[in-house]
Amino acid sequence: MMNKRISQIVKIAFWIIVIAFFAWTFANDLFRPIVEEFRTFTNLLIQHITIVLISGLLAIFLSIPLGIFVTREKFRKSEFWIVNIANLGQTIPSLAVLALAMGFLGIGIKAAIVALFIYSLLPILQNTIAGIQSVDENMKDAARGMGLTPAQILWQIELPNAASSIIAGIRTAIVINIGTAALAYLIGGGGLGAWIFTGIRLFDNSFLISGAVPVTLLAILIDYLFRLMQKLLVPKGLRLAEEAQKS
Amino acid sequence: MIEFKNVSKVYNGGVKAIDNVNFKVENGEFVILIGPSGCGKTTLLRMVNQLEDISEGDIILNNTSVKQSNKIEMRRKIGYVIQSNGLFPNMTIEKNVMIVPDLLGWDRKKQQDRFNYLMELIGLHPDEYRKRYPHELSGGQQQRVGVARALAADPPVMLMDEPFGALDPIIRTKLQEEFLQIQKEVNKTILFVSHDIDEAVKMGDKVALLRGGKMMQYDYPSEILHHPANDFVSEFVGQDRVLKSTSLYSVKDLVDEVSLDSYHEADSAQPVNEDTSLRIVISKLLNQEADQLVVEDKQGNKKGKLTLELVEKFLHKEVKETPNR
């Protein structure tokens, strides 16, 4: 009862803050730049999405196969090295990764994509490994004993049962990426960071807000889309089991 | 037929998990592998479908060496049931049960017929469970589905690793009895791991008792109980082994061996069916439900009176003579 009431109060407070914030922005006409410079805005938005999309896809296409690779019986020993290398990418501050990438690739969108790609490897890799490793040994043993090939065990047993965890990893990586991509402006990568930093320098709230709010909304939207995708990709039996456990 | 020929399993470092084991499981025979924890019974079972390598010796499965057969193809011809049922939560019951037929490329119609047949066999309604998922079933139902899945492609051989071990006693007893009925119908060659001597005596045509990777005794349950080969076996089966052996016999076995006391209408006595196990008879006689029982055949004809003395006489005879049944 108590918990329910607290969560209700928090919810109401949250929406009041959101409404107050938007009331303030509209009252002060803080979204003016989006209307006045709509072409620039769409260009920046497209740049932003491009950076996130390409770096994210690259990270997915590298991390998932890598996660599958290190969880194979034969290559289990490689897990330590690969995870630690990926860890390294994560422990360095995002700004430093961007600076390093710029050092090698020069100024521009390429360096930003590479930096964000490195930055999103770890969450996906870790969740892939954790997801596959959490698949019940007995289940795999039964599958082996019934004569499924290693490839069939991977596709029919391991990946479906790890799907929830893997998608959660991708979601985390991409959502963080959307925020971090705002820094791409600093190395000439463009994106909505351009307006945010302009706003900071000129003490102009309208540019700051017109850059920051769309980034936030984009992150929320993508997060929501991934939750939908989780519903589509995670096998029904597992989703039902999870829901049954919760209730 | 499964034949173990000088089978040994040596781990790195020279520990012998299985030490020169020799025995044969004939077609249609139900053999229980039993022994204390770490005796190697599960390892021995898993060597048959090559989930464990054989270090020395060989296992001959239906005239082929398992070492030389294609592991994947061979496993599809062996039913495999494990303690924690190992059902796949991402698949419906139908997909779970039909996984091996699916791998073997059976057509849709054949799969459906087989699914219906198997579900009827294990006592679950096919249409009610077809589209459901494992987590929606109780432990006992899940284990039944596990058995159905192992039977799916009609393999001649079944390997069962403590299939009923994780169930509560009531459900376990029920499933044991159900499985014996199923075995009567399907008549598989079965190797079954257990740690419960009562289960072994009740279920097995033969019992293989292992310790430290060595075969202690391989024989009929009555032999193991009445004539333990060594001190370990007699300790393992327990001092109440004669009592345990009573579940091997039914009233009918007794009637065949010793003559019943004559029965008069005036005597007050409880009726007992010919198929009743002697263990239940003794229990009934001991707890004073009745001093004597009246044996009835299936038609309800009263054949005679049964008393504790007669049971004693019968058991003495069995223990001494122990004809191989």
Interface residues (C-beta under 8 A of the other chain):
Chain A: D136 N138 M139 D141 A142 A143 R144 G145 M146 G147 L148 T149 Q152 Q156 I157 P160 N161 P235 K236 G237 L238 L240 A241 A244
Chain B: R46 N49 L51 K71 I72 E73 M74 R75 R76 K77 I78 Y80 I82 Q83 S84 N85 G86 L87 F88 P89 N90 M91 T92 I99 V100 L103 Y133 P134 H135 E136 R149 A150 L159
